[in-house]
């Protein structure tokens, strides 16, 4: 809560990013992003990318912006817990979205979206936490194969 009080100007961009992430996910994957498929990996990564992107318009300090995105999305996983593997997958995919932002700060939103869609097509199915630990931070993961 203290972080939110320290950065109240991040609340609106975060809400906007949340809504936009769902809209992008619906547009590209329909309702498929509600299960642990590559579409869900996309939703988590685009959400983090957008939070960082939108908040960076208010504060140019990349470290603060990325800390905020991590805090908010980790809080989401804490408040809405699922099974441990699904939560770890979500946190990993969140990290990928922040990585894409960090590596492509000057890119347009459409370029960021395109990069994340490409990573979604290359998403790797995992079945254990051990498998997840071996996946690099620039690779999306999913639990359920797409239909």
C-alpha positions as CSV (number, residue, x, y, z in Angstrom):
1,X,0.0,0.0,0.0
2,X,2.9,2.3,0.8
3,X,4.1,2.1,-2.8
4,X,0.7,3.0,-4.1
5,X,0.7,6.1,-1.9
6,X,4.2,7.0,-3.1
7,X,3.2,6.7,-6.8
8,X,-0.5,7.6,-7.1
9,X,0.0,8.8,-10.6
10,X,0.7,5.2,-11.6
11,X,-2.8,4.0,-10.7
12,X,-4.6,5.4,-13.8
13,X,-1.9,4.1,-16.3
14,X,-2.1,0.7,-14.5
15,X,-5.8,0.5,-14.8
16,X,-5.6,1.6,-18.5
17,X,-2.9,-1.1,-19.1
18,X,-5.1,-3.8,-17.4
19,X,-8.1,-2.9,-19.6
20,X,-6.0,-2.7,-22.8
21,X,-4.3,-6.0,-22.1
22,X,-7.7,-7.7,-21.9
23,X,-8.9,-6.0,-25.1
24,X,-5.7,-7.0,-27.0
25,X,-6.1,-10.6,-25.6
26,X,-9.7,-10.8,-26.7
27,X,-9.0,-9.4,-30.1
28,X,-6.2,-11.9,-30.8
29,X,-7.3,-14.9,-28.9
30,X,-11.0,-14.6,-28.0
31,X,-11.7,-16.2,-24.6
32,X,-8.7,-18.5,-24.9
33,X,-6.7,-16.3,-22.7
34,X,-8.7,-17.4,-19.6
35,X,-7.0,-20.8,-19.4
36,X,-3.3,-21.5,-19.1
37,X,-2.6,-21.6,-22.8
38,X,-0.2,-19.5,-24.9
39,X,-3.0,-16.9,-25.1
40,X,-2.8,-16.5,-21.3
41,X,1.0,-16.2,-21.5
42,X,0.4,-13.3,-24.0
43,X,-2.2,-11.6,-21.7
44,X,0.3,-11.6,-18.7
45,X,3.2,-10.4,-20.8
46,X,1.3,-7.7,-22.6
47,X,-0.2,-6.5,-19.3
48,X,3.3,-6.0,-17.8
49,X,4.6,-4.5,-21.0
50,X,1.7,-2.0,-21.0
51,X,2.0,-1.1,-17.3
52,X,5.7,-0.4,-17.7
53,X,5.1,1.5,-21.0
54,X,2.2,3.7,-19.7
55,X,3.8,4.4,-16.3
56,X,7.1,5.4,-18.0
57,X,5.2,8.3,-19.5
58,X,4.8,9.6,-16.0
59,X,8.2,8.7,-14.6
60,X,11.3,8.2,-16.7
61,X,13.1,6.2,-14.0
62,X,13.0,2.7,-15.5
63,X,13.9,1.0,-12.2
64,X,10.9,2.6,-10.4
65,X,8.5,1.8,-13.3
66,X,9.6,-1.9,-13.5
67,X,9.5,-2.2,-9.7
68,X,5.9,-0.9,-9.8
69,X,4.9,-3.3,-12.6
70,X,6.4,-6.2,-10.6
71,X,4.8,-5.1,-7.4
72,X,1.3,-4.8,-8.9
73,X,1.4,-8.0,-10.8
74,X,2.9,-10.0,-8.0
75,X,0.2,-8.6,-5.7
76,X,-2.4,-9.9,-8.2
77,X,-0.9,-13.4,-8.0
78,X,-0.9,-13.2,-4.2
79,X,-4.5,-12.0,-3.9
80,X,-5.8,-14.4,-6.5
81,X,-3.8,-17.5,-5.9
82,X,-4.0,-20.5,-8.1
83,X,-2.0,-23.7,-8.1
84,X,1.7,-23.2,-7.5
85,X,2.7,-24.1,-11.1
86,X,0.1,-21.8,-12.6
87,X,1.2,-18.9,-10.4
88,X,4.9,-19.5,-11.2
89,X,4.0,-19.6,-14.9
90,X,2.1,-16.3,-14.6
91,X,5.0,-14.6,-12.7
92,X,7.4,-15.8,-15.4
93,X,5.2,-14.5,-18.2
94,X,4.9,-11.2,-16.3
95,X,8.7,-11.0,-16.2
96,X,8.9,-11.6,-20.0
97,X,6.6,-8.6,-20.6
98,X,8.8,-6.4,-18.5
99,X,11.9,-7.8,-20.3
100,X,10.4,-6.8,-23.7
101,X,9.7,-3.3,-22.4
102,X,13.2,-3.0,-21.0
103,X,14.8,-4.2,-24.2
104,X,12.6,-2.1,-26.4
105,X,11.8,1.1,-24.5
106,X,11.8,3.3,-27.6
107,X,9.5,0.9,-29.6
108,X,6.0,1.9,-30.5
109,X,3.1,0.1,-28.8
110,X,2.4,-1.8,-32.1
111,X,6.0,-3.0,-32.2
112,X,5.8,-4.2,-28.6
113,X,2.5,-6.0,-29.4
114,X,4.1,-7.6,-32.4
115,X,7.1,-8.8,-30.4
116,X,4.9,-10.3,-27.8
117,X,2.7,-12.0,-30.4
118,X,5.8,-13.5,-31.8
119,X,6.9,-14.8,-28.4
120,X,3.4,-16.2,-27.9
121,X,3.7,-18.3,-31.1
122,X,7.0,-19.7,-29.7
123,X,5.6,-20.3,-26.2
124,X,6.8,-23.5,-24.6
125,X,4.6,-26.0,-22.7
126,X,5.8,-26.9,-19.3
127,X,4.5,-29.4,-16.7
128,X,6.8,-28.9,-13.7
129,X,8.4,-26.1,-11.7
130,X,11.8,-27.7,-12.5
131,X,11.1,-27.2,-16.3
132,X,10.1,-23.6,-15.7
133,X,13.4,-22.9,-13.8
134,X,15.3,-23.9,-17.0
135,X,13.3,-21.4,-19.2
136,X,15.0,-18.1,-20.0
137,X,13.3,-14.8,-19.1
138,X,12.7,-14.0,-22.7
139,X,10.6,-17.2,-23.4
140,X,6.8,-17.4,-22.7
141,X,5.4,-20.6,-21.2
142,X,2.1,-22.2,-20.9
143,X,0.5,-25.3,-19.3
144,X,-2.2,-26.3,-21.7
145,X,-1.6,-26.8,-25.4
146,X,-3.7,-24.5,-27.6
147,X,-6.6,-26.2,-29.4
